[in-house]
Amino acid sequence: SRMQGVQDPNRFMTLLLCYAWCLLTAALGSPDDPPGNGYHSPKWRLPRWEPTYDMKRSTIFMPCNESGYHTVAEALRYGIVDYDWSNAKQLWANTKPMNAQERLVEQAQRILAARTETRVWVYRNAIKALNWFTDVREKLDDPAYSGWFIRFKDYGGNATNRTSYHVPPCTYQKCSGFYHDQEQTPEHPSGDGACIDECDCGAAPCGEYVFNHSNASFADWFISHVISNSTILHEGITGLYLDDRLETWGVSEEDGHFIGDTGTSATEMEAMVAAFRANMERL
């Protein structure tokens, strides 16, 4: 092996061991305490492409240009470019209704049009039902799929529940009995993304809703939502970033009062977590 630029072999070995330890720590994080906020599978799953030992192709970049589309030239400097949901946020947050899903595909197509070796990944959330994604909004707004989303405890209608929870069920004149917060949500006049007038996520307020992984029909749809023509079935898109997870203490990066506001018991949380993990393994 080469040690070009490293004068002290002992220092080189120390750095190599530290790097290996970091990788091992990340790989062996438990499902209850994984590295980052996403689900950590107990199974090893390695990329299927052939190794190249090319340093440039061994890099990964997760850019997020909120004001518009990310520059293609910068993306091409990396082996993998993984686009976050917030990319082009000021564009999709001011589209009526919001279309983050389609904007991610458009961003991917801009990179792929360069005929590059750079691999393109896109974002999906495994537990939060973000209704600025078209697939999610269509189901959230359809009463036929009401069992796919977690509800507020004792939600009694728009007039009586505006102040009953730690998070508001209503935004302006839109209300929803499905649990949601606005921790990372575009809002008017400002939020995690600014709408120039009232935000439009369809019939329900914009927010971070929560999937019900215990629902059997939802589980089938979840697979097709994650593996679809706007993700890895789209020609050229080769990977996904699946964000967030469900634990017995609640939802990662969600308001900390999720359990109280939904009235979910400890036994119910355990069942929901088991269903979530089963769906992730199936995926």
LINLINPE-V914678 format. One record per backbone hydrogen bond with DSSP energy under -0.5 kcal/mol. CO is the residue of the C=O (numbers start at 1). NH is the residue of the N-H. Records with the same first field share a line. If there is no record, write none. Layout:
CO=NH  NH
This chain:
3=6
5=7
7=9
8=12
9=13
10=14
11=15
12=16
13=17
14=18
15=19
16=20
17=21
18=22
19=23
20=24
21=25
22=26
23=27
24=28
26=29
30=33
33=30
39=41
53=55
54=58
55=58
56=59  79
59=80
61=63  82
63=84
64=66
65=68  88
66=90
68=88
71=75
72=76
74=77
75=78
79=119
80=61
81=83  121
84=87
86=89
88=91  92
89=93
91=94
92=95
95=97
99=103
100=104
101=105
102=106
103=107
104=108
105=109
106=110
107=111
108=112
109=113
111=114
112=115
119=81
120=238  239
121=83
122=241
124=243
127=211
128=130
129=131  209
130=133
132=100  101  134
133=137
134=138
135=139
136=140
137=141
139=142
141=143
142=145
143=146
145=148
146=149
148=212
150=179
152=155
157=161
161=164
169=176
171=174
174=171
177=152
179=210
181=208
182=185
185=192
187=195
191=193
193=187  195
199=201
200=98
207=131  209
208=181
209=129
210=150
211=213
212=215
214=216
215=219
216=220
217=221
218=222
219=223
220=224
221=225
222=226
223=227
226=228  232
228=231  233  234
231=234
234=237
236=120  238
239=122
240=242
241=124  243
243=126  127
244=39
245=252
247=250
250=247
251=254
255=258
257=261
258=262
259=263  264
261=153
265=269
266=270
267=271
268=272
269=273
270=274
271=275
272=276
273=277
274=278
275=279
276=280
277=281
278=282
279=283
